[in-house]
Amino acid sequence: MVNPKQGKEPATPNFDIRCAIIKRMTNSTPTLLIWLVQYRKYLDLVQQDLHEQAELVKAEINEALPDAELCWEDLERAAQNLK
């Protein structure tokens, strides 16, 4: 399913469904919420010029995303959709 706001296919199957669930704040997708929090932590560290710490957080995220069936682009899009 193409996201009309983004105009392209999501990188992860069922990504739009997961975002819709998060917007309703159910407990069925806590994994995405956890990694969104970590993604925002990463962005905050980058903004504060704490690049070494940011790279550690990014490495942690990158290591866990495949197990969560997500990718970096999914986190970026989800963060934009939740603004």
Steps between C-alpha positions, in 0.01 A plus 500: 500500500643838401497765768329804340707740710831347395406379151707182519481144622603445864826314549337259744184299424200616703682820602190717450297260713760520777493881491120501517513274804753724673285807439221322690750413777426131528737249658538290187813674369720596796814415303453785254439743785817388677712556190334833425605617846856384431492669158396829660777456759744457210372819333529695826861387543583604144345844559712537814815411300551188713594294196683218679200431723266538202696239305468255791123548507484469121698175512263363765201594284652353184576175679143459625299617199523177297364299794215752530436470124566872458758713324647846558266651239202365694611688812548821303155473343330405827662795678375735227150353517481549877591869498 
